Amino acid sequence: MTTFRFCAALLVAGSAFGQMPIVLRAARLLDIESGKMLQPGEVLVAGERIVEVGATVTHPPTAEVIDLGNRTLLPGLIDAHVHLFLHPGAEDLQTVEESVPERTIRAVAAAKADLMAGFTAERDMGTEGAGSADTAVRNAIDSLGLAPGPRLRISGNAVDILGGHEDAIGYNPAQHVLPNATWANNAAELVAVIRGQFKEGADFIKIYETGRDTLHDGKFSTPYQYTEAELRVAVEEAARVGKRVAVHATGEPGTLYAARAGVASVDHALQLSEETMRLMREKQIFAVPTFAISEYFADHAASSQAAERERAMLEFHAREFRRQLAAGVPMAMGSDVGPFPHGTQAREFVLMVKYGMSPLAALQAGTLNGARLLGWQDQIGALKPGYFADIVAVPGDPLLDIGVLANVTFVMKGGTIYKR
């Protein structure tokens, strides 16, 4: 009876806004939580929500039935590490050559490309010097409805130390080249910067905790930037207003400091000690591997020597990734798209499987786990009644061939069809 009232209310709400119910039908539907494949599968959508899911569902008289044929219905994909304000050729400090308005227009186009590729939710991990311009992009998508794009969690400018990973090193000091992040050199400055980021619209805080990285004779090293105590202050300040901190952290001891401080995610996570992995498992701190960017840099290196270095780093990360999987470290899918073309980041799923994950686990990393990391659990990440109707379709069976995710043929976000 409760389900009936819930469904009826949604149907009325959908009709009230001029949106007739929609029934999506396909040869297969993946229950992302159990891994079971319904054959066939249907989803009833009213307004922006899913009403019913099953091998067959209710077909209201006014419903539009969309038969997607020999395809698999999936929850919308979630990329937990993107850079909307970067594009190929504009990575690192080359972004100083483009104005913030130009970069913002590019970011809107990037968001559309990602949505068309099936990514209905994303976490933008720093504007790389464009300040809080991502607030405008998020609002244009969500509040104003001016642009098509994923649901966004945004961080504004990332946070870094003077002379740190994203600072303008190697330039003529007289030119006063700005960093790609906002400086904070101690706990007090971290608090001030975090408050400023939230004032300007950030949903979470992104901190650079390590860099730059080196790998010599198989030994990885990376300097930390903030102490454990400083990171703890940042986490506590974000938590004061119900928000969280994500860190760019590739190796020890920075990754351990981040885990002890209680961050939400350790992004890149090339090297994790046994203690760090234990803490991440116990605290449910996500590792976000970002293999796709490493592969892209290796394939597009400026020299054979640079390509060799990038490939050695990728191989090192792959070995460490398998250790992390064996240790039970929670994983979320994140591609670091931006320096490589937006809309192509489904490659990350392929690489996660290549380096040790099952196709189902990789899909869960890019749906269920992504929803948890973005703070949208119980709203997105699965095809369930009451969830937002963020739904994609792919040809074939992704549990047999994860590569089909690169060919999303249908995209719905919040009950609105963007690709058909």
Beta strands, then each sheet from edge to edge (+ up, - down):
strand 1: 22-26
strand 2: 28-30
strand 3: 37-38
strand 4: 41-46
strand 5: 49-54
strand 6: 64-67
strand 7: 71-75
strand 8: 77-82
strand 9: 119-124
strand 10: 151-154
strand 11: 159-160
strand 12: 182-183
strand 13: 205-208
strand 14: 214-216
strand 15: 219-221
strand 16: 245-249
strand 17: 265-268
strand 18: 286-288
strand 19: 391-395
strand 20: 410-413
strand 21: 416-419
sheet 1: 5+ 4- 1+ 6+
sheet 2: 3+ 2- 7- 19+ 20- 21+
sheet 3: 8+ 9+ 10+
sheet 4: 11+ 12+
sheet 5: 13+ 16+ 17+ 18+
sheet 6: 14+ 15-
end
